Amino acid sequence: MEITRIEPFLEYYEKVRQRTRRLLDLVPEDLWDHSPIPGKFSFADLVRHIAAIERFMYAENVQGKPSLYRGCGKDLADGKDPLYGFFDRCHVESMAIFASLTPEALCSKCNTPAGTPITVWKWLRLLPEHEIHHRGQFYLYLAIVGVPTPPLYGMTSEQVARASS
């Protein structure tokens, strides 16, 4: 998918974010700082990571600036309400930056944190992939701790199989 105009990308990415955002309400209050897999991100770490990478890496890089990502620690937001605020604030700021990208800017080059030049629209294309990857972790974490999750697109695999026969 080539991104030649920013508006369709923004609409698509906003839907990706809405599907991710719905999962936050499913995390039990006492598990925000818990990681079901020892040594891996906690639920809160995942939320901070998604938000911080979007705002401090992708949004900076597409402007031709270096990454400002410094991790996903509690110093960014600690506790449910501050965490939600950080998640939402980073997204609003990032979307404003992305919305300012002209067709010419989308075709220009930026550098990844590794210093690799990449076309801006190709770098942006990786942003939803990154979020979807971590959303998958969120679903797995919720399953491990026994929290039921709604089907992503309205039907379970079993429902699709029944409807397909």
C-alpha positions as CSV (number, residue, x, y, z in Angstrom):
1,M,0.0,0.0,0.0
2,E,1.5,3.3,-1.1
3,I,0.5,6.3,0.9
4,T,0.3,9.3,-1.6
5,R,-2.1,11.4,0.5
6,I,-2.2,11.4,4.3
7,E,-5.9,11.5,4.9
8,P,-6.7,7.9,4.0
9,F,-3.8,6.7,6.1
10,L,-5.0,8.8,9.1
11,E,-8.5,7.3,8.8
12,Y,-7.1,3.8,8.6
13,Y,-4.7,4.3,11.5
14,E,-7.4,5.8,13.7
15,K,-9.4,2.6,13.3
16,V,-6.4,0.6,14.3
17,R,-6.0,2.7,17.4
18,Q,-9.7,2.4,18.3
19,R,-9.4,-1.4,18.3
20,T,-6.3,-1.2,20.5
21,R,-7.8,1.4,22.8
22,R,-10.8,-0.9,23.5
23,L,-8.5,-3.5,25.1
24,L,-7.3,-1.1,27.8
25,D,-10.7,-1.2,29.5
26,L,-10.4,-5.0,29.9
27,V,-7.2,-5.0,32.1
28,P,-8.1,-5.7,35.7
29,E,-7.1,-2.9,38.0
30,D,-4.6,-5.0,40.0
31,L,-2.8,-6.2,36.9
32,W,-1.6,-3.1,35.2
33,D,2.0,-3.6,36.4
34,H,1.9,-7.3,36.0
35,S,3.5,-9.2,33.2
36,P,2.1,-12.7,32.6
37,I,5.4,-13.6,31.0
38,P,8.4,-13.0,33.4
39,G,10.9,-10.5,32.1
40,K,8.6,-9.1,29.4
41,F,6.5,-5.9,29.3
42,S,3.7,-5.4,31.8
43,F,0.3,-4.4,30.6
44,A,1.2,-0.8,31.5
45,D,4.6,-1.1,29.7
46,L,2.9,-2.2,26.5
47,V,0.5,0.8,26.6
48,R,3.4,3.3,27.3
49,H,5.5,1.6,24.6
50,I,2.9,1.9,21.9
51,A,2.2,5.5,22.8
52,A,5.9,6.5,23.2
53,I,7.1,4.8,20.0
54,E,4.3,6.5,18.0
55,R,5.0,10.0,19.4
56,F,8.7,10.0,20.1
57,M,10.0,7.9,17.3
58,Y,7.6,7.8,14.3
59,A,6.2,11.3,14.7
60,E,9.7,12.7,15.1
61,N,11.3,10.7,12.3
62,V,8.7,11.7,9.7
63,Q,9.6,15.3,10.4
64,G,13.2,14.6,9.6
65,K,14.1,14.6,13.3
66,P,15.9,12.0,15.3
67,S,14.0,9.6,17.6
68,L,13.3,10.9,21.1
69,Y,12.2,7.5,22.4
70,R,13.7,6.8,25.8
71,G,11.8,3.7,26.8
72,C,8.4,2.9,28.4
73,G,9.0,3.3,32.1
74,K,6.7,4.5,34.8
75,D,8.3,7.9,34.6
76,L,6.0,8.5,31.6
77,A,2.8,7.6,33.3
78,D,2.1,5.6,36.4
79,G,-1.4,4.5,37.3
80,K,-4.5,3.9,35.1
81,D,-5.7,7.5,34.6
82,P,-2.2,8.9,33.9
83,L,-1.6,5.9,31.6
84,Y,-4.8,6.6,29.6
85,G,-4.0,10.3,29.5
86,F,-0.4,9.6,28.2
87,F,-1.7,7.1,25.6
88,D,-4.4,9.5,24.3
89,R,-2.2,12.6,24.4
90,C,0.7,11.0,22.5
91,H,-1.8,9.9,19.8
92,V,-3.4,13.3,19.4
93,E,0.0,15.0,19.1
94,S,1.2,12.3,16.6
95,M,-1.9,12.6,14.5
96,A,-1.5,16.3,14.3
97,I,2.1,15.9,13.1
98,F,1.1,13.2,10.6
99,A,-1.8,15.4,9.3
100,S,0.7,18.1,8.4
101,L,2.5,15.8,5.9
102,T,2.1,16.9,2.3
103,P,2.3,14.5,-0.7
104,E,5.8,15.8,-1.2
105,A,6.8,15.2,2.4
106,L,5.4,11.6,2.2
107,C,7.8,11.0,-0.8
108,S,10.8,12.5,1.0
109,K,13.3,10.5,3.1
110,C,13.7,10.2,6.8
111,N,16.1,8.2,8.9
112,T,15.1,5.3,11.2
113,P,16.7,5.3,14.6
114,A,19.3,2.9,13.1
115,G,20.2,5.7,10.7
116,T,18.7,3.9,7.7
117,P,17.1,6.2,5.2
118,I,13.5,5.3,4.3
119,T,10.7,7.0,2.4
120,V,8.4,8.7,4.8
121,W,5.3,6.9,3.6
122,K,7.0,3.5,3.9
123,W,8.0,4.4,7.5
124,L,4.5,5.4,8.3
125,R,3.2,2.1,6.8
126,L,5.2,0.3,9.5
127,L,3.5,2.2,12.4
128,P,0.2,0.3,12.3
129,E,2.1,-3.0,12.0
130,H,4.0,-2.1,15.1
131,E,0.8,-1.3,17.0
132,I,-1.0,-4.5,15.7
133,H,2.0,-6.6,16.8
134,H,1.7,-5.2,20.4
135,R,-2.1,-5.5,20.3
136,G,-1.5,-9.2,19.7
137,Q,0.6,-9.3,22.8
138,F,-2.2,-7.6,24.7
139,Y,-4.7,-10.3,23.6
140,L,-2.3,-13.0,24.6
141,Y,-1.7,-11.4,28.0
142,L,-5.4,-11.1,28.6
143,A,-5.9,-14.7,27.7
144,I,-3.1,-15.9,30.0
145,V,-4.7,-14.1,33.0
146,G,-8.2,-15.4,32.1
147,V,-9.8,-12.2,30.8
148,P,-12.2,-12.9,27.9
149,T,-11.8,-10.6,24.9
150,P,-14.3,-9.7,22.2
151,P,-13.6,-10.9,18.7
152,L,-11.6,-8.3,16.8
153,Y,-14.0,-7.9,13.8
154,G,-17.3,-9.0,15.4
155,M,-17.1,-12.8,14.9
156,T,-15.0,-15.6,16.4
157,S,-13.3,-18.2,14.3
158,E,-16.0,-20.7,15.1
159,Q,-18.7,-18.3,14.1
160,V,-17.0,-17.6,10.8
161,A,-16.7,-21.4,10.2
162,R,-20.4,-21.9,10.9
163,A,-21.4,-19.0,8.7
164,S,-19.2,-20.3,5.9
165,S,-20.7,-23.9,5.7
